[in-house]
Amino acid sequence: MENHTTERAFLLWGFSSFPELQNLLFVVIFSSHVTILLANVSIMVAIKLNHNLHTPMYFFLFGLSLSETCTTMVIIPRMLVDLLSDSKTISLPECATQMFFFFGLGGNNCFILAAMSYDRYIAIHNPLHYPMLMTKKICFQLIMASCIVGFLVSLSIVIIIFTFSFCDSYTVQHFFCDILPVANLACDYTSFHEMAIFMLCAFVLVGSFILIVISYVFILSLVVKMPSAKGRYKAFSTCSSHLTVVCIHYGFACYIYLRPKSSDSFREDMLMAVTYTVLTPLLNPIVYSLRNKEMQVALWKVLENGHRFISRW
């Protein structure tokens, strides 16, 4: 069978399913994108400039904010262009690149969240030796390991999908090159390939989530043994922001990528994917800033310095 993958382009049909909502979607997504960039960049600048935030917890938060920012840059600018354009085509190399970076960064986010839970366990379990156990070198190694694993899994998925022959429809029922909508266009896509991709997605989502659960089981066992209510409250408060982000992130991701699919659910899947792509990176900085006094003070200083800089002009 002749392989046409290098000769054709995909048509991203997702937003064409909602013609009456395209103007509203553009305004909402553009506003959210600007807010995401400002919020995450503000967090990164605050962590970089405030020496009180040069701790492992904020190092991981810096990495998560950077990864979330890159994730949105992979998807949202293209979404905005498609909302304004009549031509919604994307070449196969562009599609493969978008898929690779989106899922690589998504996997990176998952394992950074797992590293953050391990960091919280070390901080509560052994606070006196915490600086020696969670050195800058170890934190950097955990970040790099998260990135490498995430992109290796993403590369495996992309290789599986883009070795297929796309011989019939080239219309992707989505607003970006998501795994299942693209894979379903292949004429030699089998249940074996579907299971392989599912296992790779499960490795990232379920594997990292198990690491988080293990860390919090140990944290809970330590907290219940604390003699004072004040100590228990302080321990739980240090984990509350992370737990909130984990629930949001994994709730959306597992619903989209691990639940059984039906042929008539693509509109629901697209709406959930838009929510996941836009809402999760938007909520993360809000959760960490609203529930963290140190971060609030640091962000306020960034805003004050920014206002002074602008007023000089």
Backbone hydrogen bonds, N-H to C=O, Kabsch-Sander energy under -0.5 kcal/mol:
donor,donor_aa,acceptor,acceptor_aa,energy
4,H,2,E,-0.6
7,E,4,H,-1.9
8,R,4,H,-1.1
10,F,90,I,-2.8
11,L,170,Y,-2.7
12,L,10,F,-0.6
12,L,88,K,-2.8
13,W,11,L,-1.1
13,W,172,V,-2.6
14,G,172,V,-0.5
14,G,174,H,-2.5
16,S,13,W,-0.7
17,S,13,W,-0.6
17,S,14,G,-1.5
18,F,15,F,-1.6
21,L,18,F,-1.5
22,Q,18,F,-0.5
22,Q,19,P,-0.7
25,L,21,L,-3.2
26,F,22,Q,-2.3
27,V,23,N,-2.0
28,V,24,L,-2.6
29,I,25,L,-3.0
30,F,26,F,-2.7
31,S,27,V,-2.3
32,S,28,V,-2.4
33,H,29,I,-2.5
34,V,30,F,-2.3
35,T,31,S,-2.2
36,I,32,S,-2.9
37,L,33,H,-2.4
38,L,34,V,-2.6
39,A,35,T,-2.9
40,N,36,I,-2.7
41,V,37,L,-2.5
42,S,38,L,-2.1
43,I,39,A,-2.0
44,M,40,N,-2.3
45,V,41,V,-2.7
46,A,42,S,-2.6
47,I,43,I,-2.4
48,K,44,M,-2.3
49,L,45,V,-2.5
50,N,46,A,-1.8
51,H,49,L,-0.7
53,L,50,N,-1.5
54,H,51,H,-1.5
55,T,53,L,-1.9
59,F,55,T,-2.1
60,F,56,P,-2.3
61,L,57,M,-1.7
62,F,58,Y,-2.4
63,G,59,F,-2.0
64,L,60,F,-2.6
65,S,61,L,-2.7
66,L,62,F,-2.4
67,S,63,G,-2.3
68,E,64,L,-2.7
69,T,65,S,-2.2
70,C,66,L,-2.2
71,T,67,S,-2.3
72,T,68,E,-2.2
73,M,69,T,-1.8
74,V,70,C,-1.4
75,I,71,T,-1.1
76,I,72,T,-2.3
79,M,75,I,-1.8
80,L,76,I,-2.5
81,V,77,P,-2.0
82,D,78,R,-2.3
83,L,79,M,-1.9
84,L,80,L,-1.0
84,L,81,V,-0.6
85,S,81,V,-1.1
88,K,86,D,-0.7
90,I,10,F,-2.6
92,L,8,R,-0.8
95,C,91,S,-2.6
96,A,92,L,-2.7
97,T,93,P,-2.3
98,Q,94,E,-2.6
99,M,95,C,-2.5
100,F,96,A,-2.5
101,F,97,T,-2.4
102,F,98,Q,-2.5
103,F,99,M,-2.3
104,G,100,F,-2.0
105,L,101,F,-2.5
106,G,102,F,-2.0
107,G,103,F,-2.3
108,N,104,G,-2.1
109,N,105,L,-2.4
110,C,106,G,-1.8
111,F,107,G,-2.1
112,I,108,N,-2.1
113,L,109,N,-2.2
114,A,110,C,-1.5
115,A,111,F,-2.2
116,M,112,I,-2.4
117,S,113,L,-1.6
118,Y,114,A,-1.9
119,D,115,A,-2.3
120,R,116,M,-2.0
121,Y,117,S,-1.9
122,I,118,Y,-2.3
123,A,119,D,-2.2
124,I,120,R,-1.9
125,H,121,Y,-3.0
126,N,122,I,-2.5
130,Y,127,P,-0.5
132,M,129,H,-0.5
133,L,129,H,-2.1
134,M,130,Y,-2.7
135,T,133,L,-0.6
139,C,135,T,-2.5
140,F,136,K,-2.5
141,Q,137,K,-2.3
142,L,138,I,-2.3
143,I,139,C,-2.2
144,M,140,F,-2.6
145,A,141,Q,-2.6
146,S,142,L,-2.2
147,C,143,I,-2.1
148,I,144,M,-2.8
149,V,145,A,-2.6
150,G,146,S,-2.2
151,F,147,C,-2.3
152,L,148,I,-2.2
153,V,149,V,-2.3
154,S,150,G,-2.0
155,L,151,F,-2.5
156,S,152,L,-2.0
157,I,153,V,-2.1
158,V,154,S,-2.5
159,I,155,L,-2.5
160,I,156,S,-2.1
161,I,157,I,-2.4
162,F,158,V,-2.8
163,T,159,I,-0.5
163,T,160,I,-0.6
164,F,161,I,-1.4
166,F,164,F,-0.6
167,C,165,S,-0.9
168,D,185,L,-0.6
172,V,11,L,-2.5
172,V,170,Y,-0.7
173,Q,171,T,-0.6
174,H,172,V,-2.5
178,D,176,F,-2.2
182,V,178,D,-1.4
183,A,179,I,-2.8
184,N,180,L,-2.5
185,L,182,V,-1.5
186,A,183,A,-1.6
187,C,165,S,-2.3
189,Y,186,A,-0.8
190,T,188,D,-0.6
194,E,190,T,-2.2
195,M,191,S,-2.4
196,A,192,F,-2.3
197,I,193,H,-2.5
198,F,194,E,-2.4
199,M,195,M,-2.5
200,L,196,A,-1.8
201,C,197,I,-2.5
202,A,198,F,-2.7
203,F,199,M,-2.3
204,V,200,L,-1.6
205,L,201,C,-2.8
206,V,202,A,-1.8
207,G,202,A,-1.5
208,S,204,V,-1.6
209,F,205,L,-1.8
210,I,206,V,-2.6
211,L,207,G,-1.7
212,I,208,S,-1.9
213,V,209,F,-2.7
214,I,210,I,-2.7
215,S,211,L,-2.0
216,Y,212,I,-2.3
217,V,213,V,-2.1
218,F,214,I,-1.9
219,I,215,S,-2.2
220,L,216,Y,-2.6
221,S,217,V,-2.1
222,L,218,F,-1.6
223,V,219,I,-2.6
224,V,220,L,-2.3
225,K,222,L,-0.6
226,M,223,V,-1.5
232,R,228,S,-1.7
233,Y,229,A,-2.5
234,K,230,K,-2.3
235,A,231,G,-2.1
236,F,232,R,-2.5
237,S,233,Y,-2.5
238,T,234,K,-1.5
239,C,235,A,-0.7
239,C,236,F,-0.8
240,S,236,F,-1.2
241,S,237,S,-0.6
243,L,239,C,-2.7
244,T,240,S,-2.2
245,V,241,S,-2.2
246,V,242,H,-2.5
247,C,243,L,-2.4
248,I,244,T,-2.1
249,H,245,V,-2.9
250,Y,246,V,-2.7
251,G,247,C,-1.7
252,F,248,I,-1.9
253,A,249,H,-2.4
254,C,250,Y,-2.4
255,Y,251,G,-1.4
256,I,252,F,-2.2
257,Y,253,A,-2.7
258,L,254,C,-2.0
259,R,254,C,-0.7
265,S,262,S,-1.5
269,D,265,S,-2.7
270,M,266,F,-2.4
271,L,267,R,-2.2
272,M,268,E,-2.4
273,A,269,D,-2.3
274,V,270,M,-2.6
275,T,271,L,-2.2
276,Y,272,M,-2.7
277,T,273,A,-2.9
278,V,274,V,-2.3
279,L,275,T,-2.8
280,T,275,T,-0.7
280,T,276,Y,-0.8
282,L,278,V,-0.9
283,L,279,L,-2.6
284,N,280,T,-2.0
286,I,282,L,-0.8
287,V,283,L,-3.1
288,Y,284,N,-2.3
289,S,285,P,-2.0
290,L,286,I,-2.7
291,R,287,V,-1.7
292,N,289,S,-0.8
296,Q,292,N,-2.0
297,V,293,K,-2.4
298,A,294,E,-2.2
299,L,295,M,-2.8
300,W,296,Q,-2.2
301,K,297,V,-1.9
302,V,298,A,-1.9
303,L,299,L,-2.4
304,E,300,W,-2.4
305,N,301,K,-2.7
306,G,302,V,-2.4
307,H,303,L,-2.4
308,R,304,E,-2.3
309,F,305,N,-2.3
310,I,306,G,-2.3
311,S,307,H,-2.4
312,R,308,R,-1.2
313,W,309,F,-0.5
313,W,310,I,-1.3
